[in-house]
Amino acid sequence: MKCTFPGLFFFLLLMPVLPSLQAEVPLNLIAEPTEKVYKDVDGVKLKLFMFAPAHHKEGNRTPAVVCIHGGGWSGGSPELVFPYARYFASRGMVAFCISYRLTNLTGVTPGDCIEDCKSAFRFIRKNAGILGVDTDRIAILGGSAGGHLAACLGVMEGIFEAPGEELSISSMANAMIIYNPVMDLTSDNLLRLLPENRPLKGFPGLTREEIAKKLSPIFYVKPGQPPAMLMHGIDDTTVAPSQGKRFAEAMQKAGNRCDLHMLPKTKHAFMYVNGSGADEQVLTAILTADEFLVSLGYLKGKPTLVKRK
């Protein structure tokens, strides 16, 4: 697959893009992703891109991570999170990057984005045997709007499910890795991001404020939800740092694990290669996620991406 996003080459050719980082494992040995269509909506083919670790095969029960790109629900593409998928595949996980309908399409709302991500997650779990995935160890990862969608798959159970799917197969993640996420759309500066005059499918008659609340993960937190790692830049002026902090505090109050990392001198979208973050911040985003996954038993050993001496 040809990719025009320079971030893809972060793990193919580390030193030319981020000269301060190097990999202990030759990441360019990770094969190009396998493409699969997980759903067709009105002629729009939604795909997932699978990165498999070396010697992976059908029938394995390997932990997995599903990576969701950001872009304000209206832009971006799966290639934005290819670097994360490629790295975690090099560490021994099966990694997926997924596409979803964007709100620049007629009639599409963030509710449809949630629905699509849940469909992709259910597709992976349903086909876990063929994909070689452990159904009980599938993490979700995302930043910004992708962080919002990742959180939705951690806390929104039984809502925004696509019609006709096998609801007996859970669409809920087993762990969450979330960067600078949108958690409460009812705040004034985020409410404006909702497309105007687009009702949520299945929820007729709601005001814009009610729609915003329905889409906000902060209002779905309860005991017994999966562990989370949340990272937010203190200098983020796009999504207020208080969004991440409030969600973490709500999770902890409910008795759920939520490791909160507030990064000084860090802006929005720091986790993306060639985004707003410096090499050091990208490294921190990856290594903190790695350590979190090790703590859950999804990974073993030490991270294989290090700062170049």
C-alpha positions in Angstrom: 0.0 0.0 0.0 1.4 3.4 -1.0 1.4 5.9 1.8 1.9 9.7 1.4 2.1 10.3 5.2 5.7 10.8 6.2 5.1 9.4 9.7 5.0 5.9 8.2 8.7 6.1 7.7 9.4 6.7 11.4 9.8 3.0 11.9 11.0 2.2 8.4 13.8 4.7 8.5 14.1 6.0 12.0 17.2 8.1 11.9 16.3 10.3 8.8 13.0 11.3 10.4 13.6 11.3 14.1 17.4 11.3 14.4 17.4 11.3 18.2 15.7 7.8 18.4 16.7 4.4 17.4 15.2 0.9 17.5 16.9 -2.1 19.1 14.8 -4.3 16.8 14.9 -3.8 13.0 11.4 -2.5 12.6 11.7 -2.5 8.8 11.4 -6.3 9.0 7.8 -5.9 10.0 5.8 -6.7 6.9 3.5 -4.2 5.2 0.0 -4.4 6.6 -2.7 -6.8 5.4 -5.9 -5.0 4.4 -9.3 -6.3 5.2 -12.7 -4.8 4.7 -14.6 -5.1 8.0 -17.8 -3.3 6.9 -19.5 -1.7 3.8 -21.8 1.2 4.5 -23.7 2.5 1.5 -20.8 1.7 -0.7 -18.1 3.0 1.6 -15.7 0.2 2.3 -14.2 0.5 5.7 -10.9 -1.2 6.2 -8.6 -2.4 8.9 -4.8 -2.7 8.4 -3.2 -5.6 10.3 0.5 -5.6 11.3 1.6 -9.0 12.5 4.7 -9.9 14.5 7.4 -12.2 13.1 6.3 -15.8 12.8 2.7 -15.0 13.7 0.1 -17.5 12.4 -3.5 -18.4 12.4 -4.7 -20.0 15.6 -2.3 -18.0 17.9 -3.7 -16.3 21.0 -1.6 -13.1 20.8 -2.5 -9.9 22.6 -3.5 -7.1 20.2 -3.8 -3.4 20.0 -6.3 -1.5 17.8 -5.1 2.0 16.9 -7.5 4.8 16.0 -6.4 8.0 14.2 -7.5 11.5 15.1 -8.5 14.4 13.0 -11.6 16.0 14.6 -13.8 13.1 13.3 -13.7 14.9 9.9 -10.1 14.2 8.7 -7.0 12.0 9.2 -6.4 8.5 8.1 -5.2 5.2 9.5 -1.6 5.9 8.2 -1.3 8.4 11.1 -1.1 5.6 13.6 0.9 3.1 11.4 4.1 4.0 13.4 2.5 2.8 16.6 1.1 -0.4 15.0 4.5 -1.2 13.5 6.3 -0.7 16.8 3.9 -2.8 18.8 4.0 -5.5 16.1 7.8 -5.5 16.5 7.2 -6.1 20.3 5.1 -9.2 19.6 1.6 -7.9 19.5 -0.9 -8.0 16.6 -1.6 -4.4 15.7 -4.5 -3.0 13.7 -5.2 0.5 12.3 -8.8 1.1 11.4 -10.7 3.5 9.1 -14.1 4.9 9.9 -16.6 7.2 8.3 -15.7 10.9 8.7 -18.1 13.7 9.3 -17.1 15.4 6.1 -19.4 12.9 4.5 -23.1 13.8 4.2 -25.1 13.0 7.3 -22.2 11.4 9.2 -22.0 12.2 12.9 -19.4 11.3 15.6 -22.0 8.7 16.6 -21.3 6.9 13.3 -17.6 7.1 14.0 -18.2 5.3 17.3 -20.4 2.8 15.6 -17.8 2.0 13.0 -15.0 1.6 15.5 -17.1 -0.8 17.5 -17.8 -2.7 14.3 -14.1 -3.0 13.6 -13.4 -4.1 17.1 -16.2 -6.7 16.9 -14.9 -8.0 13.6 -11.4 -8.6 15.1 -12.9 -10.4 18.1 -15.2 -12.5 15.9 -12.4 -13.5 13.6 -9.8 -13.8 16.4 -9.0 -17.4 15.5 -8.1 -16.6 11.9 -6.3 -13.4 13.0 -4.4 -15.2 15.8 -5.7 -12.8 18.5 -6.4 -13.4 22.1 -10.0 -12.2 22.6 -9.4 -11.3 26.2 -6.4 -9.1 25.6 -7.3 -6.5 23.0 -6.3 -2.9 23.8 -7.5 0.3 22.1 -5.2 3.2 21.4 -6.0 6.7 20.0 -5.2 10.4 20.2 -7.4 13.5 20.1 -10.7 12.5 18.3 -9.1 9.0 18.2 -8.6 9.2 21.9 -12.3 10.0 22.3 -13.2 7.0 20.1 -10.8 4.8 22.1 -12.4 5.9 25.4 -15.9 5.2 23.9 -14.9 1.6 23.3 -13.8 1.4 26.9 -16.9 2.8 28.6 -19.9 2.9 26.2 -21.4 -0.5 26.5 -24.7 -1.3 24.6 -24.9 2.0 22.8 -23.9 3.1 19.3 -23.9 -0.5 18.0 -24.5 -1.1 14.3 -27.8 -2.7 13.3 -27.6 -6.4 12.5 -24.4 -7.2 14.2 -23.8 -10.1 16.6 -24.2 -8.2 19.9 -23.3 -11.4 21.8 -19.7 -10.6 20.7 -18.5 -7.7 22.7 -17.2 -4.6 21.0 -15.6 -3.4 24.3 -11.9 -3.1 24.7 -9.9 -4.8 27.5 -7.6 -1.8 28.0 -7.3 1.8 26.9 -4.3 3.9 25.8 -5.5 7.5 25.3 -3.7 10.7 24.3 -5.1 14.2 24.6 -8.7 12.9 24.4 -12.0 14.7 24.0 -14.0 13.5 27.0 -16.8 16.0 27.4 -18.3 17.6 24.3 -20.7 19.7 26.3 -18.0 22.3 27.0 -18.5 25.4 24.8 -15.3 25.2 22.8 -15.9 21.5 21.9 -19.7 21.8 21.3 -18.9 23.8 18.2 -17.2 20.8 16.6 -20.4 18.9 16.3 -21.9 19.1 12.8 -25.0 21.3 12.8 -28.5 19.9 12.1 -27.4 16.2 12.1 -29.4 14.2 14.6 -27.9 11.0 16.1 -29.3 7.9 14.5 -31.5 6.1 17.0 -31.8 9.2 19.2 -34.4 11.5 17.5 -35.4 14.9 19.0 -32.3 15.6 21.0 -31.0 19.1 21.3 -27.4 19.8 20.4 -26.4 19.9 24.0 -28.1 16.5 24.6 -26.3 15.1 21.6 -23.0 16.3 23.0 -23.7 14.6 26.3 -24.7 11.4 24.6 -21.3 11.4 22.8 -19.2 12.2 25.9 -17.3 9.3 27.6 -17.1 11.2 30.9 -20.8 10.5 31.5 -20.4 6.7 31.1 -17.8 6.0 33.7 -18.8 3.3 36.2 -17.1 0.6 38.3 -15.7 -2.5 36.6 -14.4 -0.8 33.4 -11.0 -1.7 31.8 -7.7 -0.2 32.9 -6.5 2.9 31.1 -3.4 4.9 30.5 -4.2 8.6 29.8 -1.6 11.2 28.7 -2.4 14.9 28.1 -0.2 17.9 27.4 -0.5 20.7 29.8 0.0 23.3 27.0 -2.8 21.8 24.9 -5.1 24.6 23.7 -7.2 22.5 21.4 -8.5 20.1 24.0 -8.2 21.4 27.6 -6.0 19.3 29.9 -8.9 19.3 32.3 -10.7 16.9 30.0 -8.2 14.1 30.5 -7.8 14.9 34.2 -11.5 14.8 34.9 -11.9 11.5 33.1 -9.0 10.0 35.1 -10.4 11.2 38.4 -13.8 9.8 37.5 -12.3 6.4 36.6 -10.3 6.3 39.8 -13.3 7.3 42.0 -15.2 4.4 40.4 -12.4 2.1 41.4 -11.0 1.6 37.9 -7.3 1.9 37.1 -6.4 5.0 35.2 -2.8 6.0 35.0 -2.7 9.8 34.4 0.4 11.5 32.9 0.2 15.3 32.5 3.1 16.4 30.3 4.6 19.9 30.8 5.4 22.1 27.8 3.4 19.7 25.6 0.8 20.8 23.1 -2.0 18.9 21.3 -1.3 16.0 19.0 2.2 15.5 20.5 1.9 11.7 20.0 1.9 11.9 16.2 5.2 11.6 14.3 5.7 15.0 12.6 2.9 16.4 14.8 3.3 19.1 17.4 5.5 17.0 19.6 9.3 16.9 19.7 11.1 13.5 19.3 11.3 13.3 23.1 7.5 13.6 23.5 6.8 11.0 20.8 9.2 8.7 22.6 7.5 9.3 25.9 4.1 8.5 24.4 5.3 5.2 23.0 7.4 4.1 26.0 4.6 4.9 28.5 2.2 2.9 26.5 4.7 0.1 26.3 5.2 0.1 30.1 1.4 0.1 30.6 1.0 -2.9 28.4 3.8 -4.7 30.2 2.1 -4.1 33.5 -1.0 -5.8 32.1 0.9 -8.8 30.7 0.3 -7.9 27.1 4.0 -7.4 26.5 7.2 -8.7 28.1 10.6 -7.3 28.7 11.8 -3.7 28.1 10.8 -1.3 25.3 12.9 -1.7 22.2 12.8 2.0 21.2 15.4 4.1 22.9 16.8 7.6 22.8 19.9 7.7 20.7 23.1 8.3 22.6 
